[in-house]
Amino acid sequence: MMPTTNNASILIVEDEEPKLNAIRAFLIDEFPAFEFRVAKSLTSAISELTHHSFSFCLIDMSIPSYDFEVDKSGGGQPQAEGGTDILRFMESECPDLKAAVLTQYNEFATLDGSVLSIEDLRENLTKEFPDNLLAVIYYSGQKASWRSELKTLMEGQLID
């Protein structure tokens, strides 16, 4: 059974303030009854997922290991595949939680030094996480297409 707007809780995993502010504004405008929490790193996302129950998760692919606000010495380097680590945690510990990746990059460096297009990333993640991942959405601060794509996806998942 899908949750309704009355009790939907969203985890936003995003470390860049302008993008985070745009996502928050979108959620407040389109889904005012939803509650949301923010994680700005891999470790804080895992902590949130461990200690709270969520209806949906929005994940950025490139996130730091630790929160910059907590670890003033830098927070760790952004990990190009940090979002993948969160999806792996979800698959293991939150198998019913659905997610979407919301990324502002068209290409991604992998650990072996190769480069993936967003289409390749979408294909790889969909194969690896068929039960959790619903979409990989391209975010652009200048274009509104991410909003309509995300709105349709969330309405289909979170509204009875």
N, C-alpha and C positions, 0 to 999 in steps of 0.2 A: 504494500500500500504506500502510495506517495504521500509525503507530508503536504499540508495545506499552507497557504501564506500565513496562517495564524501562528505557526510554530516553526517555520523554516529558519534555520541558522546556517549562515554561509561563512566558510573560512576563505579569506583572501590571502594568498601568499604572494607578496609583492614588496620589493625593497625600494623602488624608485618613487619618490613622492608625487611628481606630476601625474604619472600613470595611476598610482594609488588613489589620488584625489579624483581623477576622472572616473575610476571604477566606483568609488564611494558615491559620487554624484549620480552616476547611472543607477546604482542600486536604490538610493533614496528616492529618485524620481520615479522609477519604474516599479519598484517593489517596496513601498514604504513600510509594510508590515513585517518584512524580513529583518532579522537580527544578523549582525555580522561581526566577526572578529578578524584581526589582522595579524599575520606573522610575516616578519621581514627577513627571515633566514631559514635555512634548513633545520637547524636545531629548534628554533621557536615553532616552526610548523609541526615538527614531530611532537613537541611538548603539547601544543594545542590539540592535536589529533589524539594524543594519549589521555588528556584530562577533560576533554569536552566532546559532546556529541554534535555532529554536523549533518545537515541535510544535503549539502553540496559544497564543493571546493573549487575555487578558481586558483590556478597555479601558474606562476611565471616560470619559465625554463631556466633562466640564468639568475641565480640567487646566491648570496654569500653563505658561508658556513655558519656564521654567528651574527647576531644583531650588532650593527654599528653603534647603536646607542648604549648597549651594555658593555661591549668590548671596545673602549676608546682607541685601542691601538690598531684598529682597522677592521675588525669584524671578520677577517678571513677573506680570501680572494673569491670573487664571484665564480660560481661553478656553472659552466655551460650546460651541464646535465643535472643540476641540482633538482630541477623539477622531476626528472626521472627517478631520483632517489626518493622523493616524496611519494610518487606513484607506487614505487616498490613497497614502501612502508604501508601505504593504504591497502595494497593488494594483500599484504600479510595480516595486518592488524585491523583494518576497516573494510572488509571485503564487499560490503553492500553500499559503501559510499561512492557516489558518482562525482566525476570531476571533468573540468575543461581546462585545457592549457590556453592561456591568453598571452601571446608573445609578440614583441615588437620587432623581432629579428626575422629576416628572410633566410638566413644561413646560420648554421651552427657548427662550431668546431667540436670534434669528438675527441675522446681521450687519446686515440691513436693518431691524431693530427689531421685526419680527413675532414672534409666539410660536407654537411648535409643541407639540402634545401629544405624549406618548410614542408614541401610535399613529401619528401623522403622521411622527415621527422614524423609527420602525421601518420604515414604508412607504418613506420617502425613502432611507434607508440601504440597505435591501434592494435597491431598484432600482439605486442607484449602485454597490453593491459585491456583485453577485450571486455572485461566485466566492470572496470572502473572508469575508463576514459571514454567520454562521449564525443569530444571534439577538440581539435587544435585550431584556434582562432587567431588570425593575424590582427594585432592591435596597431592602430595608427592614430596619433593625436589629431591629425588633420582630416581624417575620414570617419564617417559615422557607421560604416558597414559592420564593424565589430559589435556595436550596440544592438543592431537589429538581429544579428546572428546569435548573440548571447541571450537576448530577450526571448527569442523563439525557443532556444534550447532550454532555458530555465523555466519558462512557462510549461513546456512539455514535461519537465521533471518534477516541478514543485507545486503545481496548482492542480487541484482535483477538478 
